[in-house]
Amino acid sequence: DRCSDMSPAERHASFRNNSRGMSKPLDYDSSEEEEDEEGDDEGSDMAESEAEEMRAETELALREGLTRNSAATFHEVIDHARGLGIDPEKIKKAEQMLEQHRAQQRRDLFEADMKEFLETSEADNLDACKEKLDQGRGYGCSEKLLQPLRSRISELELCIDLAADEVAKAKRFLELCTRRFVRSCVTGRDTIWVDLKANKRTKAVLHLDVVLKNFTVKSAKGDKLATAKVVDLEVKRALDVESISSTEAFGKLPEKEKQFGVVLVGEEVTWLIGENNRTSQDEFLLGLAVLNRRGVLGSFEAREDKMLHSKPKATPKMSKMAGRRSGSMLADDVIQEEVPPA
């Protein structure tokens, strides 16, 4: 029958509607009242039985939760349960279940809205993105879900113009890196030379002549390994050069040298240098970019941490600074000037 196909929530709703008081018909015969009183006891027993059945159905509906009921129907079940005097703890658990369901619905709607938001021009507004992020946090969204929004905010923050003091710091950082690099190379910079043909890694010394125009790489024993003109070389992070990072020689390097290694690329030469920390890599990338007048961006265009774009180091505007001749950025007497320690 139809009742057997109804959920507990639907049955208790039907029972509640049918059990509401009804007025007596106009042609009600008072002479029948006596006969009605004889059936009071039997009717009372039936009412108690129906009430118990209703309580059982309602408790079952509470246990079922939202598996078969909509949120609106389940809310009615909870309200009716209160009227039937069902255990408050059971009602409390049902309310928590309903709230969790609604919270998940809000998160699902937010996720769909966020994906649509990121495809619009509104996502180019930093304040709008931050407001959307706060909204997602308020809904209890996971960090994984919010990551695309955080990434967008990070990108927008990188485009903020530097303040005057930050520009000064960026210029100073670039200058110091260049001076340290030049000084170490003129006196002999200890490094790791990777022979891409022989797939060998060996300790070496990088030399720069006093006119800052020619590089020479020598083995620890003093044997010449390679030479090149500074102006012919472009420096990049080794990880960003697929033709190098996919080689067997690169694969054999220690993890630090893979992460911080640099590649010097010229028309006729390709050098792989195994630097082993961020500071020495920064010196190499910035120092050589300034020396060969190629500018800083060419060395950092694929850098994951976007050092030149972040505060307080530098922004894309610094590429113009790096392209200038010695003077404001690199004095002609760079070798003789005292350089603060790293």
Secondary structure by P-SEA (a helix, b strand, c coil): cccccccaaaaaaaaaaaacbbbbcccccccaaaaaaaaaaaaaaaaaaaaaaaaaaaaaaaaaccccccaaaaaaaaaaaaaacccaaaaaaaaaaaaaaaaaaaaaaaaaaaaaaaaccccccaaaaaaaaaaaaaaccccccaaaaaaaaaaaaaaccccaaaaaaaaaaaaaaaaaaaaaaaabbbbbbbcccccbbbbbbbbbcccccbbbbbccccccccccccccccccccccccccccccccccccccccccbbbbbcccbbbbbbbccaaaaaaaaaaaaaaacccccccccccccccccccccccccccccccccccccccccccccccccc
